[in-house]
Amino acid sequence: MPAVRAIVFDYEVVGTFHGEARGSGLDSWLGNSSRVEVELNVLRVRRVGLLVQELPGQSVSVVWEPILLIEELGELLCRFHEGPRGEPWRHRYCTNPAVTRDGYCRVHRGSWKALYERCAQGFDPACLEAYRLKPDEEFSVYVLDYGGSRVKVGLTQSWRFLWRIAEQPHVAAARVYTGRLLDAREREKKLGRMKLTTEGAGARLETRLRLATGLLSRLRERWERAAERLAGMLAGLGLEGSFEAYAVMPRSTSWLLSAQRIQDPVWLLGRQLQLADYWAGLLAFRNNTGVAVLHRRLLQHRLLRGTIKSGPA
């Protein structure tokens, strides 16, 4: 029986775009303001795949351009996995059922990954324990523009930076700090207290989706404007210097506003669907009636009865 564990993608480089800004206020008037430069790397999904675990085994394999025919939805499985950094296709996943609200089994609810996720959600005692278990792990703090008047500040394992951006509604995201967990968490908290930011998921997902898709439609792929906007927001946070930023765009943006949005995974049952695109954690499935979209959380880590096989590119 298969279980979808993660979404993966290859990408092509659209281009690199430059933006810059200076801080505002008295320093700016005196000519002493900080300068921010952003190099925005725009990537576009070239092909999309699923990391599929075939139970009772613990390993996963990539199924590119997958076609799904799901007959039954089973229980949620523990999210714990381990393997080489930056190579999710070589990870091994726990096969126990999830018993905690955050998706871990009894064995792994106190694991490093579970503690780190609680840390990232703002539970600081978990940060200390996670750091004790993995003091050498490298983390990145990022500032993400989702199209609103504020930005989102987040924390992720450095190797997951691109994957993490792709899971969220975004126009562009800049990496602003890299270091060990406790220092990175302190930087995230400091930025998160500023008026221009919302730490974690302070703005609701649906709001961020609406704002991000709206701004993308207005930009019409004029990415210099996106780079300048992000530079201005970083300057507004009091940051200075040069920053590398990324946007991970879907193959097509047409479905973002027009596709049918599915809220119940039961809709999947008995339908033959091909995964056609991916953005902001949204899976775009194509069938004979058009394109339907559901969030990855409705499918990920769930035991399935059915088939997931590679389809034509």
N, C-alpha and C positions, 0 to 999 in steps of 0.2 A: 504494500500500500504506500502510495507516495505522499510526501508532505513538501509544500513549498517553503523554503527556508529564507530565501533572499532574492532580490531582483538585481540583475547585473546588466551591464550594457557596454558596448563599444561606442566610440564617438569619433567624429571628424572635427577638425578645427575650422571654425568659421573665420576667425581672425582675432587679432589683438588690437585693442583700442585704448587710447590714452585719455585720461581726464585729470584735471588738477583744480585745486581750490585753495583759498586762504581763509584762515579764521576771521571771524567778525568781531566787532567791538572796538574798544579804545586802542588796543594793540594794532589792529588793522589800520585804523585812522593814522596812527603814528608811523606806520610802515614796518612794524616789528612783528607782524602776525606770523603764525606758523604756516608752513606750506605743506600741502598734501598732494601727492601724485599717485594715481591709480593706473595700473596696467591691467585691463580687463580682458581675460581670455574667454572667448565665447566658443563653447563646444556644442555640437549637435549630435543627438543620439543617432548612431548609424544602424545598430541592430540591438535588440533587447532580448534578454533571456531570463530564465528562472534557475535558481539553484534548487535542485530537487533531491530529496533524500528518499530512498526506497527502503522502508522498514522491512526487517528488523535491523538493517545495517546502519552505521553511524556516519558513513561518508556521504558526500553530495557530488552531483555532477551537473554541468551546465546544459540546459536544454534551450538552444537558440530558436527564436521565432516560434515559440511553443504553441501547439494546438492542444486544447484541453477538452476532455469530455468527462465531466464529473457526475457521478451517479449518487453519491452520498457524502455528506459532511460529517467528519468524526470529531474527536476530542482535540483540544489544544495541547500541543506538546511543549515541553520545557524549551526555553530559548537558549539555554547554555550551549556554547560551542567554543572550541579552541583549535588553534592551528597557526600557521605562519602569518605574520603581519603582511597585509597587502595581497594575500592570495586566498580569498574567501572560498574558492572552488576546492581548496585542499583542507578545509575545516571539517571537523567531526562534531556532530550534534548529538546531544542527549536524546534518548528515546523515551524517557519517562513522561507521564502526563503532567501538565502544569497544575499547580495547586495554589499559587499565590496570585494576587491581583496583578502583579507586574510580570507574570508569565514564567515563573520558575518552579521547579519541582522541589520536594523536601530536601533532597540532597544538595541542590545548588542555590537555594534561596539565600545562603550566606556566602556565595562565591564572589570572586573579584568582580565579575561582570555585573552581578546584581547590585553590589555595593557601589560600583562606579555609576550605574544608572540612577541610583538614589541620590548620589552626590550631584550628578548633573541636573537633577530635579530640585536641588536646593537643600538637601538634608546633609548639613555639614559634617556631623559625626561619621557618616558613611564615607566622606572624603578621606578622613584620617585613616580609617580601616583599609580602604582601597589602596591608598598610598603605601601603607605598611606591607600589603601583600604584593604590590608591584611598583616599587619605588622608581624603576628605570623607564617606565612607560612614558612616551612623549604625547603631549596633548596640544591642541591648537584652540585658541579663542578666535571666533570669527564675528564679524558684523555683517548682517544680511539685510539687504533692501528688499522688502516685499511690496513696495508700491505705496505705502502709507506715509504719513507725516513723521513716523518714528521708524527706527530700525530694530531688528531683533539681534540680541547678543546671545551667542551659544558657545558650547564647549564640546569638543569631540576628540577622539583619538586621531593623531595627526595623519595616519595612513588612511583614515576613513573620510577625510575632508571632502573630497569630491562626491563620494557616495552620500554623505550626510546632506550636502547641499541639494542633491538630486531628490532627496526625500521630502523637501519642503517647498512651499510656494515661494518663488524668489524671482528677482530680476538680476541681481548680482550679489556676490558675497566676497568679502575681503578677509584674508587671514591677518590678524593684527598682533598676535602673540603666540609663541611656541615655547613650551617648557614642561616641567614636571607638574603633576596633578595639582598639588596644593597651591603652587604659584599661579598656575593657569586659572584655577578656581577663584583666587583672590582678584586677578585681573578681570575675570568675567563679572564678579560681583561689583567691583568698582565701576565698571562701565554700565552695568545694569541699573545702578542707582541714579544715573543721569536722566534728565527729563526727555532727552531725545530717543531713549532706548526703552525696550521692553525685554527684560531678561526672561529666557525660556519662552514658553508659549503664552505670553501675556495677552496677545491678541488671538482671538478664536481662529481656528483653522479655516472655517468658511469665510471669515472676513479677510484673512490673508490671501486666500485663493481668489476672491473677488477683486481685491486691490491689485494683486500681481498680474492677473490676466488682463485687467483693465489697462494697467500701465504698459504691458507688453503690446497690446493692440494699438496704443497711442504712439509708442516709439517706432513701430513699423520697421524694426531692425536697424534703427539709427543708433548703433551701440555707443557712439561717442557721447551721446546725451546720457546714456545710462552710466558710463564711466564718470562723467562730470558730476552727475547727481550723487553717486556713491562717494566721490571725493569730497563733495560739499558736506555730506553727512558725517564723514570721518573727521573733517575739520571742525564741525560743530560739536563733536565729542572731545575736542581738545587734543586730538592725535596729530602727529606730524611725521613727515618722512614719506617714503615710497612703499606702496603696498601692492601685493599681487592679489588679483581678484579673479573670480570665475563665475560664469553662468553656464548651466547645463540645460540646454533647450531640447524640446521634443523634435521628432522628425517634422511634424506639422503642428501649427498652433490652431488650426481650424476647429478641431474637436474640443478645444478647451471651453468654448462658449456654447457649442451646439450639441454635444453628445449627451445621450441619456445618462443620468447619474443614478447608479444603483446603490441602495443603502442596505440591502439584505442579501447576504451571500447565497441564500436559497435560490435566488434568480439564476445562479450558475447551473443548477442541476438539469441534466438532460440536454443541454445546449452544446453544440460544437463551436468552440470559440478559438480564435487565434489572437495572441497578444501582439498588438500592432504598434504600440507606442508607450512611452513612459515619461512622466514629469510630475514633480511635486508629490511623489508618493502615490500618484494616480496611475492605475493600469488601464490602458485603453484597449478594449477587446473588440474585434471585428467579427460579425456574423453576417448571415444573409439579409439582415434587415438594417444594417448600418453599424455604428460604433456605440458601444456602451462603456461607461467608466465606473470603476469602483476603487476604493482606497485599498492599498496593499494590506492594511491591518485586517481586513475582512477575510483575507485568504491566507496570509502568512502564518506559518507554524501550526496549521491545522491539518490533521490527518484526513486524507481523502480516499474515497473509493472510486476509482476510475483510471483514466490514462492521461499522461502528459507526454507528448512526443514532439520531436522537431518537425517544423513545417517548412514550406518553401519560403525563401527570403523575399 
